[in-house]
């Protein structure tokens, strides 16, 4: 995946998906991104609920259960805009 942007999302009540493990997977990908000169999450500990973090590796944990919510989509779109909107603008 590296050095492409990647986003990981969790829900605090979704124990089957292991929110802590999802965060650790993103965190432990940072050294590979660093090989390409790309920043990762930029945090050492799992962020608080509803507080997205990251640069080329993005992550959030939100309130609720297993689902994809409007909040999730807002974060995905914000992350995509940060990485892909400049590319699209150059093509115009």
Backbone as XML, in Angstrom:
<?xml version="1.0"?>
<chain id="A" units="angstrom">
  <residue number="1" name="UNK">
    <atom name="N" x="0.815" y="-1.183" z="0.000"/>
    <atom name="CA" x="0.000" y="0.000" z="0.000"/>
    <atom name="C" x="0.866" y="1.258" z="0.000"/>
  </residue>
  <residue number="2" name="UNK">
    <atom name="N" x="1.916" y="1.271" z="0.813"/>
    <atom name="CA" x="2.770" y="2.457" z="0.911"/>
    <atom name="C" x="3.448" y="2.704" z="-0.430"/>
  </residue>
  <residue number="3" name="UNK">
    <atom name="N" x="3.575" y="3.921" z="-0.834"/>
    <atom name="CA" x="3.340" y="5.171" z="-0.107"/>
    <atom name="C" x="1.986" y="5.805" z="-0.388"/>
  </residue>
  <residue number="4" name="UNK">
    <atom name="N" x="1.014" y="5.028" z="-0.851"/>
    <atom name="CA" x="-0.307" y="5.590" z="-1.148"/>
    <atom name="C" x="-1.049" y="5.939" z="0.138"/>
  </residue>
  <residue number="5" name="UNK">
    <atom name="N" x="-1.899" y="6.955" z="0.088"/>
    <atom name="CA" x="-2.712" y="7.288" z="1.264"/>
    <atom name="C" x="-3.665" y="6.141" z="1.612"/>
  </residue>
  <residue number="6" name="UNK">
    <atom name="N" x="-3.830" y="5.890" z="2.889"/>
    <atom name="CA" x="-4.760" y="4.860" z="3.362"/>
    <atom name="C" x="-5.453" y="5.385" z="4.610"/>
  </residue>
  <residue number="7" name="UNK">
    <atom name="N" x="-6.723" y="5.037" z="4.753"/>
    <atom name="CA" x="-7.507" y="5.506" z="5.895"/>
    <atom name="C" x="-8.132" y="4.311" z="6.597"/>
  </residue>
  <residue number="8" name="UNK">
    <atom name="N" x="-8.032" y="4.271" z="7.917"/>
    <atom name="CA" x="-8.596" y="3.206" z="8.737"/>
    <atom name="C" x="-9.585" y="3.836" z="9.702"/>
  </residue>
  <residue number="9" name="UNK">
    <atom name="N" x="-10.754" y="3.220" z="9.846"/>
    <atom name="CA" x="-11.779" y="3.741" z="10.747"/>
    <atom name="C" x="-12.283" y="2.632" z="11.664"/>
  </residue>
  <residue number="10" name="UNK">
    <atom name="N" x="-12.593" y="3.024" z="12.887"/>
    <atom name="CA" x="-13.096" y="2.092" z="13.895"/>
    <atom name="C" x="-14.303" y="2.689" z="14.597"/>
  </residue>
  <residue number="11" name="UNK">
    <atom name="N" x="-15.032" y="1.832" z="15.285"/>
    <atom name="CA" x="-16.136" y="2.280" z="16.140"/>
    <atom name="C" x="-15.889" y="1.721" z="17.543"/>
  </residue>
  <residue number="12" name="UNK">
    <atom name="N" x="-16.073" y="2.563" z="18.550"/>
    <atom name="CA" x="-15.673" y="2.165" z="19.899"/>
    <atom name="C" x="-16.440" y="0.967" z="20.443"/>
  </residue>
  <residue number="13" name="UNK">
    <atom name="N" x="-17.647" y="0.717" z="19.975"/>
    <atom name="CA" x="-18.421" y="-0.428" z="20.463"/>
    <atom name="C" x="-18.347" y="-1.625" z="19.523"/>
  </residue>
  <residue number="14" name="UNK">
    <atom name="N" x="-17.510" y="-1.567" z="18.503"/>
    <atom name="CA" x="-17.374" y="-2.655" z="17.531"/>
    <atom name="C" x="-16.230" y="-3.573" z="17.953"/>
  </residue>
  <residue number="15" name="UNK">
    <atom name="N" x="-16.477" y="-4.379" z="18.953"/>
    <atom name="CA" x="-15.431" y="-5.247" z="19.502"/>
    <atom name="C" x="-15.030" y="-6.360" z="18.550"/>
  </residue>
  <residue number="16" name="UNK">
    <atom name="N" x="-15.911" y="-6.785" z="17.651"/>
    <atom name="CA" x="-15.571" y="-7.840" z="16.711"/>
    <atom name="C" x="-14.500" y="-7.390" z="15.733"/>
  </residue>
  <residue number="17" name="UNK">
    <atom name="N" x="-14.437" y="-6.108" z="15.459"/>
    <atom name="CA" x="-13.434" y="-5.593" z="14.514"/>
    <atom name="C" x="-12.163" y="-5.138" z="15.213"/>
  </residue>
  <residue number="18" name="UNK">
    <atom name="N" x="-12.120" y="-5.183" z="16.529"/>
    <atom name="CA" x="-10.910" y="-4.888" z="17.293"/>
    <atom name="C" x="-10.363" y="-3.484" z="17.013"/>
  </residue>
  <residue number="19" name="UNK">
    <atom name="N" x="-11.040" y="-2.441" z="17.504"/>
    <atom name="CA" x="-10.577" y="-1.076" z="17.270"/>
    <atom name="C" x="-9.125" y="-0.840" z="17.671"/>
  </residue>
  <residue number="20" name="UNK">
    <atom name="N" x="-8.683" y="-1.431" z="18.757"/>
    <atom name="CA" x="-7.290" y="-1.248" z="19.181"/>
    <atom name="C" x="-6.335" y="-1.863" z="18.158"/>
  </residue>
  <residue number="21" name="UNK">
    <atom name="N" x="-6.664" y="-3.051" z="17.685"/>
    <atom name="CA" x="-5.849" y="-3.707" z="16.676"/>
    <atom name="C" x="-5.827" y="-2.946" z="15.360"/>
  </residue>
  <residue number="22" name="UNK">
    <atom name="N" x="-6.954" y="-2.347" z="14.988"/>
    <atom name="CA" x="-6.989" y="-1.546" z="13.760"/>
    <atom name="C" x="-6.065" y="-0.343" z="13.890"/>
  </residue>
  <residue number="23" name="UNK">
    <atom name="N" x="-6.102" y="0.312" z="15.056"/>
    <atom name="CA" x="-5.197" y="1.439" z="15.276"/>
    <atom name="C" x="-3.742" y="0.972" z="15.218"/>
  </residue>
  <residue number="24" name="UNK">
    <atom name="N" x="-3.438" y="-0.131" z="15.897"/>
    <atom name="CA" x="-2.057" y="-0.616" z="15.927"/>
    <atom name="C" x="-1.565" y="-1.020" z="14.534"/>
  </residue>
  <residue number="25" name="UNK">
    <atom name="N" x="-2.435" y="-1.556" z="13.705"/>
    <atom name="CA" x="-2.052" y="-1.900" z="12.340"/>
    <atom name="C" x="-1.642" y="-0.642" z="11.574"/>
  </residue>
  <residue number="26" name="UNK">
    <atom name="N" x="-2.433" y="0.412" z="11.716"/>
    <atom name="CA" x="-2.096" y="1.683" z="11.058"/>
    <atom name="C" x="-0.803" y="2.258" z="11.637"/>
  </residue>
  <residue number="27" name="UNK">
    <atom name="N" x="-0.676" y="2.225" z="12.944"/>
    <atom name="CA" x="0.512" y="2.765" z="13.611"/>
    <atom name="C" x="1.775" y="2.017" z="13.178"/>
  </residue>
  <residue number="28" name="UNK">
    <atom name="N" x="1.686" y="0.709" z="13.088"/>
    <atom name="CA" x="2.858" y="-0.088" z="12.741"/>
    <atom name="C" x="3.197" y="-0.067" z="11.248"/>
  </residue>
  <residue number="29" name="UNK">
    <atom name="N" x="2.359" y="0.585" z="10.452"/>
    <atom name="CA" x="2.688" y="0.799" z="9.038"/>
    <atom name="C" x="3.559" y="2.035" z="8.852"/>
  </residue>
  <residue number="30" name="UNK">
    <atom name="N" x="3.668" y="2.867" z="9.886"/>
    <atom name="CA" x="4.433" y="4.113" z="9.776"/>
    <atom name="C" x="5.874" y="3.927" z="9.311"/>
  </residue>
  <residue number="31" name="UNK">
    <atom name="N" x="6.628" y="2.943" z="9.798"/>
    <atom name="CA" x="8.017" y="2.811" z="9.336"/>
    <atom name="C" x="8.139" y="2.589" z="7.826"/>
  </residue>
  <residue number="32" name="UNK">
    <atom name="N" x="7.183" y="1.904" z="7.240"/>
    <atom name="CA" x="7.218" y="1.681" z="5.798"/>
    <atom name="C" x="6.958" y="2.995" z="5.068"/>
  </residue>
  <residue number="33" name="UNK">
    <atom name="N" x="5.997" y="3.764" z="5.543"/>
    <atom name="CA" x="5.729" y="5.071" z="4.935"/>
    <atom name="C" x="6.943" y="5.988" z="5.093"/>
  </residue>
  <residue number="34" name="UNK">
    <atom name="N" x="7.616" y="5.891" z="6.217"/>
    <atom name="CA" x="8.810" y="6.709" z="6.454"/>
    <atom name="C" x="9.905" y="6.391" z="5.437"/>
  </residue>
  <residue number="35" name="UNK">
    <atom name="N" x="10.005" y="5.147" z="4.983"/>
    <atom name="CA" x="10.984" y="4.784" z="3.953"/>
    <atom name="C" x="10.767" y="5.588" z="2.675"/>
  </residue>
  <residue number="36" name="UNK">
    <atom name="N" x="9.524" y="5.970" z="2.438"/>
    <atom name="CA" x="9.169" y="6.752" z="1.254"/>
    <atom name="C" x="9.107" y="8.246" z="1.559"/>
  </residue>
  <residue number="37" name="UNK">
    <atom name="N" x="9.497" y="8.632" z="2.771"/>
    <atom name="CA" x="9.471" y="10.038" z="3.151"/>
    <atom name="C" x="8.080" y="10.575" z="3.419"/>
  </residue>
  <residue number="38" name="UNK">
    <atom name="N" x="7.152" y="9.698" z="3.728"/>
    <atom name="CA" x="5.769" y="10.101" z="3.973"/>
    <atom name="C" x="5.442" y="10.017" z="5.463"/>
  </residue>
  <residue number="39" name="UNK">
    <atom name="N" x="4.738" y="11.008" z="5.991"/>
    <atom name="CA" x="4.335" y="10.962" z="7.397"/>
    <atom name="C" x="3.177" y="9.990" z="7.600"/>
  </residue>
  <residue number="40" name="UNK">
    <atom name="N" x="3.090" y="9.447" z="8.793"/>
    <atom name="CA" x="2.030" y="8.491" z="9.106"/>
    <atom name="C" x="0.916" y="9.113" z="9.914"/>
  </residue>
  <residue number="41" name="UNK">
    <atom name="N" x="0.629" y="8.506" z="11.053"/>
    <atom name="CA" x="-0.462" y="8.981" z="11.904"/>
    <atom name="C" x="-0.108" y="10.242" z="12.676"/>
  </residue>
  <residue number="42" name="UNK">
    <atom name="N" x="1.142" y="10.354" z="13.079"/>
    <atom name="CA" x="1.554" y="11.531" z="13.826"/>
    <atom name="C" x="1.169" y="11.515" z="15.292"/>
  </residue>
  <residue number="43" name="UNK">
    <atom name="N" x="0.728" y="10.367" z="15.794"/>
    <atom name="CA" x="0.394" y="10.219" z="17.211"/>
    <atom name="C" x="0.978" y="8.907" z="17.713"/>
  </residue>
  <residue number="44" name="UNK">
    <atom name="N" x="1.239" y="8.840" z="19.001"/>
    <atom name="CA" x="1.754" y="7.603" z="19.585"/>
    <atom name="C" x="0.648" y="6.730" z="20.164"/>
  </residue>
  <residue number="45" name="UNK">
    <atom name="N" x="-0.412" y="7.359" z="20.622"/>
    <atom name="CA" x="-1.506" y="6.629" z="21.262"/>
    <atom name="C" x="-2.787" y="6.774" z="20.453"/>
  </residue>
  <residue number="46" name="UNK">
    <atom name="N" x="-3.670" y="5.797" z="20.617"/>
    <atom name="CA" x="-4.961" y="5.845" z="19.943"/>
    <atom name="C" x="-5.675" y="7.148" z="20.306"/>
  </residue>
  <residue number="47" name="UNK">
    <atom name="N" x="-6.165" y="7.881" z="19.301"/>
    <atom name="CA" x="-6.809" y="9.164" z="19.595"/>
    <atom name="C" x="-8.139" y="8.981" z="20.322"/>
  </residue>
  <residue number="48" name="UNK">
    <atom name="N" x="-8.598" y="10.068" z="20.894"/>
    <atom name="CA" x="-9.909" y="10.031" z="21.539"/>
    <atom name="C" x="-10.989" y="9.859" z="20.478"/>
  </residue>
  <residue number="49" name="UNK">
    <atom name="N" x="-12.148" y="9.460" z="20.918"/>
    <atom name="CA" x="-13.278" y="9.219" z="20.031"/>
    <atom name="C" x="-13.630" y="10.506" z="19.286"/>
  </residue>
  <residue number="50" name="UNK">
    <atom name="N" x="-13.924" y="10.341" z="18.004"/>
    <atom name="CA" x="-14.345" y="11.438" z="17.118"/>
    <atom name="C" x="-13.276" y="12.509" z="16.950"/>
  </residue>
  <residue number="51" name="UNK">
    <atom name="N" x="-12.011" y="12.084" z="16.937"/>
    <atom name="CA" x="-10.891" y="13.003" z="16.728"/>
    <atom name="C" x="-9.952" y="12.387" z="15.688"/>
  </residue>
  <residue number="52" name="UNK">
    <atom name="N" x="-10.217" y="12.611" z="14.375"/>
    <atom name="CA" x="-9.390" y="12.008" z="13.333"/>
    <atom name="C" x="-7.944" y="12.504" z="13.378"/>
  </residue>
  <residue number="53" name="UNK">
    <atom name="N" x="-7.023" y="11.622" z="13.012"/>
    <atom name="CA" x="-5.598" y="11.955" z="12.991"/>
    <atom name="C" x="-4.987" y="11.414" z="11.706"/>
  </residue>
  <residue number="54" name="UNK">
    <atom name="N" x="-3.779" y="11.893" z="11.421"/>
    <atom name="CA" x="-2.995" y="11.281" z="10.367"/>
    <atom name="C" x="-2.722" y="12.153" z="9.176"/>
  </residue>
  <residue number="55" name="UNK">
    <atom name="N" x="-1.725" y="11.705" z="8.417"/>
    <atom name="CA" x="-1.309" y="12.388" z="7.200"/>
    <atom name="C" x="-1.521" y="11.437" z="6.019"/>
  </residue>
  <residue number="56" name="UNK">
    <atom name="N" x="-0.526" y="10.616" z="5.696"/>
    <atom name="CA" x="-0.707" y="9.638" z="4.623"/>
    <atom name="C" x="-1.387" y="8.375" z="5.129"/>
  </residue>
  <residue number="57" name="UNK">
    <atom name="N" x="-1.341" y="8.162" z="6.435"/>
    <atom name="CA" x="-2.145" y="7.133" z="7.090"/>
    <atom name="C" x="-3.137" y="7.899" z="7.950"/>
  </residue>
  <residue number="58" name="UNK">
    <atom name="N" x="-4.409" y="7.749" z="7.670"/>
    <atom name="CA" x="-5.437" y="8.435" z="8.447"/>
    <atom name="C" x="-6.170" y="7.438" z="9.325"/>
  </residue>
  <residue number="59" name="UNK">
    <atom name="N" x="-6.697" y="7.928" z="10.437"/>
    <atom name="CA" x="-7.415" y="7.045" z="11.362"/>
    <atom name="C" x="-8.404" y="7.842" z="12.196"/>
  </residue>
  <residue number="60" name="UNK">
    <atom name="N" x="-9.542" y="7.221" z="12.459"/>
    <atom name="CA" x="-10.442" y="7.735" z="13.494"/>
    <atom name="C" x="-11.167" y="6.566" z="14.151"/>
  </residue>
  <residue number="61" name="UNK">
    <atom name="N" x="-11.556" y="6.809" z="15.386"/>
    <atom name="CA" x="-12.478" y="5.919" z="16.091"/>
    <atom name="C" x="-13.665" y="6.788" z="16.477"/>
  </residue>
  <residue number="62" name="UNK">
    <atom name="N" x="-14.838" y="6.309" z="16.189"/>
    <atom name="CA" x="-16.037" y="7.107" z="16.463"/>
    <atom name="C" x="-16.930" y="6.376" z="17.459"/>
  </residue>
  <residue number="63" name="UNK">
    <atom name="N" x="-17.892" y="7.097" z="17.958"/>
    <atom name="CA" x="-18.879" y="6.491" z="18.840"/>
    <atom name="C" x="-19.733" y="5.526" z="18.025"/>
  </residue>
  <residue number="64" name="UNK">
    <atom name="N" x="-20.320" y="4.557" z="18.698"/>
    <atom name="CA" x="-21.277" y="3.686" z="18.039"/>
    <atom name="C" x="-20.777" y="2.273" z="17.808"/>
  </residue>
  <residue number="65" name="UNK">
    <atom name="N" x="-21.590" y="1.557" z="17.034"/>
    <atom name="CA" x="-21.360" y="0.143" z="16.740"/>
    <atom name="C" x="-20.900" y="-0.021" z="15.293"/>
  </residue>
  <residue number="66" name="UNK">
    <atom name="N" x="-20.724" y="-1.274" z="14.897"/>
    <atom name="CA" x="-20.310" y="-1.598" z="13.531"/>
    <atom name="C" x="-21.310" y="-1.014" z="12.537"/>
  </residue>
  <residue number="67" name="UNK">
    <atom name="N" x="-20.815" y="-0.124" z="11.692"/>
    <atom name="CA" x="-21.657" y="0.552" z="10.717"/>
    <atom name="C" x="-20.774" y="1.506" z="9.940"/>
  </residue>
  <residue number="68" name="UNK">
    <atom name="N" x="-21.287" y="2.075" z="8.878"/>
    <atom name="CA" x="-20.640" y="3.193" z="8.195"/>
    <atom name="C" x="-21.621" y="4.348" z="8.290"/>
  </residue>
  <residue number="69" name="UNK">
    <atom name="N" x="-21.205" y="5.386" z="8.984"/>
    <atom name="CA" x="-22.102" y="6.495" z="9.287"/>
    <atom name="C" x="-21.747" y="7.737" z="8.475"/>
  </residue>
  <residue number="70" name="UNK">
    <atom name="N" x="-22.589" y="8.746" z="8.601"/>
    <atom name="CA" x="-22.310" y="10.026" z="7.952"/>
    <atom name="C" x="-20.973" y="10.588" z="8.439"/>
  </residue>
  <residue number="71" name="UNK">
    <atom name="N" x="-20.691" y="10.425" z="9.735"/>
    <atom name="CA" x="-19.413" y="10.894" z="10.276"/>
    <atom name="C" x="-18.243" y="10.217" z="9.573"/>
  </residue>
  <residue number="72" name="UNK">
    <atom name="N" x="-18.333" y="8.894" z="9.374"/>
    <atom name="CA" x="-17.276" y="8.168" z="8.664"/>
    <atom name="C" x="-17.082" y="8.747" z="7.266"/>
  </residue>
  <residue number="73" name="UNK">
    <atom name="N" x="-18.170" y="8.912" z="6.536"/>
    <atom name="CA" x="-18.065" y="9.424" z="5.166"/>
    <atom name="C" x="-17.449" y="10.818" z="5.132"/>
  </residue>
  <residue number="74" name="UNK">
    <atom name="N" x="-17.786" y="11.649" z="6.084"/>
    <atom name="CA" x="-17.179" y="12.991" z="6.143"/>
    <atom name="C" x="-15.663" y="12.889" z="6.288"/>
  </residue>
  <residue number="75" name="UNK">
    <atom name="N" x="-15.196" y="11.975" z="7.130"/>
    <atom name="CA" x="-13.757" y="11.813" z="7.334"/>
    <atom name="C" x="-13.085" y="11.254" z="6.085"/>
  </residue>
  <residue number="76" name="UNK">
    <atom name="N" x="-13.720" y="10.270" z="5.439"/>
    <atom name="CA" x="-13.158" y="9.698" z="4.212"/>
    <atom name="C" x="-13.033" y="10.763" z="3.124"/>
  </residue>
  <residue number="77" name="UNK">
    <atom name="N" x="-14.080" y="11.572" z="2.975"/>
    <atom name="CA" x="-14.069" y="12.603" z="1.945"/>
    <atom name="C" x="-13.034" y="13.676" z="2.261"/>
  </residue>
  <residue number="78" name="UNK">
    <atom name="N" x="-12.939" y="14.086" z="3.520"/>
    <atom name="CA" x="-11.923" y="15.076" z="3.906"/>
    <atom name="C" x="-10.520" y="14.555" z="3.600"/>
  </residue>
  <residue number="79" name="UNK">
    <atom name="N" x="-10.274" y="13.293" z="3.918"/>
    <atom name="CA" x="-8.966" y="12.675" z="3.670"/>
    <atom name="C" x="-8.693" y="12.594" z="2.168"/>
  </residue>
  <residue number="80" name="UNK">
    <atom name="N" x="-9.685" y="12.154" z="1.410"/>
    <atom name="CA" x="-9.514" y="12.059" z="-0.048"/>
    <atom name="C" x="-9.279" y="13.437" z="-0.659"/>
  </residue>
  <residue number="81" name="UNK">
    <atom name="N" x="-10.019" y="14.432" z="-0.205"/>
    <atom name="CA" x="-9.822" y="15.793" z="-0.717"/>
    <atom name="C" x="-8.404" y="16.280" z="-0.455"/>
  </residue>
  <residue number="82" name="UNK">
    <atom name="N" x="-7.896" y="15.982" z="0.719"/>
    <atom name="CA" x="-6.541" y="16.420" z="1.074"/>
    <atom name="C" x="-5.502" y="15.827" z="0.122"/>
  </residue>
  <residue number="83" name="UNK">
    <atom name="N" x="-5.720" y="14.590" z="-0.311"/>
    <atom name="CA" x="-4.716" y="13.909" z="-1.126"/>
    <atom name="C" x="-4.986" y="13.966" z="-2.624"/>
  </residue>
  <residue number="84" name="UNK">
    <atom name="N" x="-6.237" y="13.982" z="-3.015"/>
    <atom name="CA" x="-6.537" y="13.855" z="-4.434"/>
    <atom name="C" x="-7.061" y="15.123" z="-5.095"/>
  </residue>
  <residue number="85" name="UNK">
    <atom name="N" x="-7.625" y="16.038" z="-4.320"/>
    <atom name="CA" x="-8.126" y="17.271" z="-4.898"/>
    <atom name="C" x="-7.028" y="18.082" z="-5.591"/>
  </residue>
  <residue number="86" name="UNK">
    <atom name="N" x="-5.826" y="18.205" z="-4.993"/>
    <atom name="CA" x="-4.753" y="18.923" z="-5.697"/>
    <atom name="C" x="-4.371" y="18.272" z="-7.027"/>
  </residue>
  <residue number="87" name="UNK">
    <atom name="N" x="-4.428" y="16.961" z="-7.095"/>
    <atom name="CA" x="-4.098" y="16.247" z="-8.328"/>
    <atom name="C" x="-5.139" y="16.551" z="-9.385"/>
  </residue>
  <residue number="88" name="UNK">
    <atom name="N" x="-6.401" y="16.525" z="-9.018"/>
    <atom name="CA" x="-7.486" y="16.806" z="-9.954"/>
    <atom name="C" x="-7.381" y="18.252" z="-10.443"/>
  </residue>
  <residue number="89" name="UNK">
    <atom name="N" x="-7.057" y="19.174" z="-9.555"/>
    <atom name="CA" x="-6.923" y="20.575" z="-9.946"/>
    <atom name="C" x="-5.817" y="20.757" z="-10.982"/>
  </residue>
  <residue number="90" name="UNK">
    <atom name="N" x="-4.731" y="20.022" z="-10.837"/>
    <atom name="CA" x="-3.626" y="20.114" z="-11.804"/>
    <atom name="C" x="-4.034" y="19.619" z="-13.189"/>
  </residue>
  <residue number="91" name="UNK">
    <atom name="N" x="-4.952" y="18.663" z="-13.224"/>
    <atom name="CA" x="-5.387" y="18.084" z="-14.498"/>
    <atom name="C" x="-6.319" y="18.995" z="-15.263"/>
  </residue>
  <residue number="92" name="UNK">
    <atom name="N" x="-6.891" y="19.957" z="-14.607"/>
    <atom name="CA" x="-7.865" y="20.850" z="-15.278"/>
    <atom name="C" x="-7.180" y="21.879" z="-16.114"/>
  </residue>
</chain>
